[in-house]
C-alpha cells in the first residue's frame, strides 16, 4: 500500500468518525487488538483488552442514543469536538500502522471528521425527507455505513 493510499484511508476513517464518533474508534481498537494494525507508543494502548471493551460498550451505547429524540445534533459543539478528536485519533492510528507521519493522519482524520459530521447530517436529513421514512430508519443505514466502512478500512492493513 502506498503512502497516499494510507493517508486517504486516514481521511476516510475520519469521515466515518463524523457519522458515529465512537464506531470507528472501537473498530480501530479491535483491529489493533487483533493485530491488523501495528501500533506503538501511547497509541498502542487503544489495542489493549480494557480499551477494546470500553470503546465497544461506548460505541454500542452511541448507536442506541443516536436514535433518541433527546440526543443533541452531531453539529453541536460537544458532538463536533468528539468527532474531531476520534477522527484525529483513528487517522493517527492508520498513519502509524502504515508507516506514515502521525501528524498527517491526525490532520486528515480531523478534516475527514468535520466533512463527515456536516455531510452526514445533511445526507441524513435529506434522505429522511426524500424517502418519507422515520429518522431512525436512515440512522440505522448510517450505522451500517459507519460500521462496515470502518471494518473495510482497517482490514486493508
N, C-alpha and C positions, 0 to 999 in steps of 0.2 A: 504494500500500500504506500502511495506517495505521501509526502508531507502535505500537499494541497488537499488530498482526499481526507486525511486525518483532520485538518482544520475545517473542512466542510462538515465533517461529522460533528465537530465541536459546536459549530453554528447550529446544525440541525437538532442536536440534543438540547441546545438552548431553546429553540423554538418549542420543542415538546415540553420543556420546563415551563414555558409560558402557558401551555394548555393546562397542565396539572403540575403544580410546583414540586410535589414530593415523589411523583411517579418515576420520573427519570433518575432522580437521586437514589431511590430504592432499587431500581433496576441496575444502576451503576454499582451500587453496593453489592448486589448479588453477583454481578459479573466479576467484581474484584474478589469476592469470597470464593467463587468457583474457579478462579484462575484465568478467566478470559481476558481480564485487564491486569497487567503487571504494574502495580503502583508502589511507590516508595516514599519514604519520608512520612510526614504527618498525614498526608493524603491516604496512605495505606491503611489508616485507622478505619476508613469507610468500609473496608472489606472484612472487618472483624465480625464475628458472630453477634456480639451485642449490637453493633451498628446495623447489621442486616435485620435483626429482629425489630429494633426500634423504628428504623426507617420503613420497614414493611407495614408495621402496625399504623404508623402515622399516614402512610400513603393510602392504606385501606380506609382509614378514618376520613381522609380528604375526599376520596371517591364518594363516600356517603354524604358528607357535609356539603359537597358541591350541589347536590340535588335539593337541599333545603332552601325554602324561600327566604329565610333569615340570613343566609350566607352573604356577606358583602361582595361587591363586584371585585373581580380579579384586578381591575384597573385602579382600585382604591390604593392609597399609599402602602398599607401593610401587605396586601396581596402582591402588589407590583414589586415591592422590595424583596419579598420572599422568593419570587420567581427569578429576579435578577441574581440573587445570591445562589440559588440552586442551579441556575443556568451557568453561572461562572464556575461553580464547583464541579459540575459534571463536564463542562468544557475543559477545565484544567485536567481532570482525570483522564479524559480521552487524549488530550495533547501529550501528557506524560506517558501514558500507555503506548502512544505512537512515536515516542522519542522526539517530540517537538517541544518548543519552548512553552512552559506552563502559562506565561502571561498572555500569549496569543490565544490559548484555549480559554482563559478567563475572559478576555475581551470579546472573543467571538461567541462564547456561551452566553455572556450577559447581553450582547446585542441581539442574539437569537431569542433570548427570553423576552426582551422588550417587543420584538416583532411578533412572537408567538402570543404574547399577552393581548396585545391590541388586535392583531389579526384574528386570533381565535375568538375573541369577544365579538368582533364584527361578523365573522363567519357563523357563529352560533346564533346570534340574534337574527341574521338574515335567513338562515336555514329554518329556524322556528317559524318565521313569518311566511316564507315561501312554501313550506310543506304543510303549514297549518297544524303542526303537531305540538303537544306539550313540550315545554323546555327540557324536561328530564329525558325525553327520547333522544334529542340531539345531544344532550350532555353524555348519555351513555355511549353514543357513537364517538364522541370526543374522547371518552375514556379509552375506548378500543384503539383509537389512533395513537394516544399517548403511550399506552402500554405496548402495543405492537410495534410502533415506531422506535421506542426506546430499546426494546429487545432486539429488533433488527439491527440497530446501530451498534450496540455493544457486541453483538455476535460477529461483527465484521473483523474484530481484532484477534 
